[in-house]
Amino acid sequence: MNIGISRPSWEERDSEQIFRLAHEYKFDGVQIKPQQYEPLGLDAERFKEQYGDLAYLARGGIIVYPGSSYRTWAERFSSFLSFAKGVGGKQICICAGVRERDLDSDGLKGFSGVLNELGRQANGAGAVISLHNHADTILESIDDIKRIFEHIDPACCGLTFDTAHAAKGGIEDLAGALEQFKPFVNNIHLKDLSGDGKFCLLGRGTLDLKSVLHKLSEWDYREWLIVDEETAGVSVREAFAGSAAFLREGGLLGS
């Protein structure tokens, strides 16, 4: 299993610190968010120059927010794919942001058709795509995920299973949901949720994340496990130190 981390750059200085601390705490990669690559114009060479010796951590892949209208996704996808490959990342995690009102008359058929085509393009370039379950979208509940992936070819597009967004969508048995979607899961976003529904440091919240890690161990899961660290009000160092401590306790990260 590859262990990575991802975090928004809420302040300008955060971006480089994210890479420094990911290296310090021995994460295998950073799944980079738009704040870390969009200011550089999706230019892989500028990115590698900006992050220097730590740019290799981008092998954790990229997270993209292509917009609510899936019909326009193909227009930018080649740029995302080229950038990801240029920085050594092989996975593109798509946070769709699509709601029922955003679907055209062809509905799920059109949406899944776009994903299947983008996935074929990615596969042809030696990369993969993954669709992120997300609260307040058409990929919120367990039924939503089932309905969407009935129309998706698992060879073209996988599922990024985000534990906290799954819980926000009403999924209580996270390990059980993982088992249901095993043929599709190719990326995990490990994230905890406080009692009042806010993202919090791993192990500080209400979610049974240990059962998720146990399930992945049963599978001998070989893809990326990403700590999707979005805890507000804590420094980058505190966030990374807490995440690393939780993973070390589970035997997943070196000291």
N, C-alpha and C positions, 0 to 999 in steps of 0.2 A: 504494500500500500504506500502511495506517495502522500506525504503529509504537508499541506500548504496552509497559507493564511491569506486573508484578504481584508482590507479595511479602507473605508473612504478617507480621502485626504481633506479633512475638515479645515485645516489650516495649510497655508502654502508650504511651510517647512515640514509638514507631515510626510509628504511623498517620499523624500529621500530617507527619512527616518524609518519609514516602513520597511524599506529594503535593508537598511543597516541592522535593524533589530530582528528581522526575519533570519538574516545570516547569523546574528549573535545567538539566537535561541534555536538554531539548527533546524529550521524548517526547510523542506526540500524545494519549496518554491513559493512564489506569490502569485495569486490569481488577481491580475491587475484590473482595477476599476477605471472608468473613464477619466476621473480626475488625475490619474497618473499617466495617461497616454494621449488624451485628446488635446491638451495644450501643446503637444509636440506634433500635431497634425497627422497622426497615424503614420509617422515617418520612423521606420525601424532604426535607421542609422542615427537619427537625432536622439532616439530613446536610448540606444546603447551608449552614445556619447554622454548623455545626461547621467546615467546610472553607473557607468564605468564598469569596474570589476564585479559589481553586484547585479548587473543586467541579466546575468544567467538565471537569476531567480524567476524571471518572467516565463520560464518553462512551465510554470503553473497555469498558464493560459490567460485568456482575457474574458472579462465580463462586459457584455454589450447591452445597451438599451436602445433597440432600433426604432422604437416608436409604436404607437397604438395601431397604426394602419399597416398590417402585414403586407399589403399589396406594394408597399414602397421598399420593403426590406432588401430586395434583390439589388436595388440601386447602389447600396453602400456595402453589400456583403463582400464583394471582391476586395475592397479596401481593408475591411476587418481581417479577412483571411490572409491577405498579403502581409499585413502588419504582424499578425500572430505568428505566422511562419518565420517572418524576419527576425523576431525576438526569441525564437526557439520554443514558442508555445504551440501545443498541438490540439488544444481544446478551446472552443468558443462557447461560452455559457450565455445563452440568450434569456434575458429578463424581458418577457414580451410586453407586459403592461396592456394586454388586449382585454377588453371587456365585451360583453354580449353586444352592446350597441356599436362596437367597432367592426363586427363581422358583417360582410356583405351578404347578398342573397344566397350565395353558395355556402355560407357558413363554415362549418368545420372542414368540409371538403376542400375549400379554397385555402384555408389556414394550414391544414396538414399538408396539402400539396406543395405549398411554398417551402415548408420545413423539409419535406422529403427532397426537394430539388436542391436546396441549400446544402443539405447533408451530403448529397451525391457530389456536389462541387467540392466540399471540404474533404471528403474521402479521397477524391481524385488528387488532392494536394497533400495527402498524408496527414490530414487533421480530422477532427470530429466536432460535431455540434451537440449541444445539450440544452434542453428546454427547462427553465427554472420554474418550479411551482411557486406561486406567490399569492398572498392574501389580496383580496379586492380585485381579482382578475378572473378570467374564465378557467384558470388553473389553480383554484383555491382548495376545494374539498376533495375527498377521496373519489367521489363520483365524478367530479370535474376531470380529474387526472385520468380515470378510466375512460371517460368519454372521448377525451382528446387522443389518447394513445391507441384507441381502437383504430384510428385512421392513420397512424404513423408507422412507418417501416423502421423497426429497431436497428436495422443495418444503416439507416440514414440519420436518425436523430435519437439521442438518449434523453434520460431524465436527470436533471440536477435536483436531488431531493434535499430541500432545506427544512431542517427540523423545526425551527421556530415558526416559519410561515405555514408549515403543515399543521402545527398546533393552533395557530391563529385561524386556520381554515376548518377547525373542528376535528382534526385527526388526533385521537388520544393515544392509540397504540402505534407508536412510531415504528417500532421493530416489525410489527405485523403489516403495516403499510409497505415498508421496505420489501418484505417478502412477496407481497402481491405484485410489486412492480419490478421485481428482480431482473426480468429480461431487458428492462429499459435503463436501469440505473447505471450511469457511467460517471457520476460526479456527486459528491455529498457536500452540502453546506452544513457544518455543525454549528449550531447556534442555540443559546439558551434563552428562556423567556421568564421574566419575573411574574409574580402573582398579579400585578396590575397590567400585564400585557406588554411590557417594554423589554427590548433586547438587553441582555445582561451578560456578565462574564460567565464562562463555562463553569458549571458546577454550583453557581450561586442562585440558580433559578429553580423552576418547577419541573423541568423536563427530564425524563428518564433517558439521558444520553448514554448511560452505560449499556442499556439494552441495545441501543443502536450500534455501539462499538462491538458488542458481543455478536450481533447478527452479522456484521461485516467480517468478523473473525471466522465465523462458521462458514461463510462463503469463500474464504480466502480471497477477499476482494483485492484487486490489483490496481484499481484506478485511483483518482485523486480524492482525498478527504481534505476539505478546505475548512478551516476555522473562519467562518464569515463574521468577522468581529465588527459589530456596529454598536457597541455600548457607548451611549452618550455620557459625557461628563467625566471620562477617565482619559488619562494620557495614553499615548501610543505605547510607551514602555509598560505602564501598568496593565494595559490590555494584552500585550504580547507575553508578559511575564505570567499573568494569570492563565492565559491559554496554554502556555508551555507547561506550567505546573500541572494542570488538569490532564494533559496528554501524557506527561511523564508518569503520573500516578497510574494511568492505564497501560503503561509499558509501550507507548507509541512514539515517544520522542526521546532522543538521547539527551543526556545531561551535559 
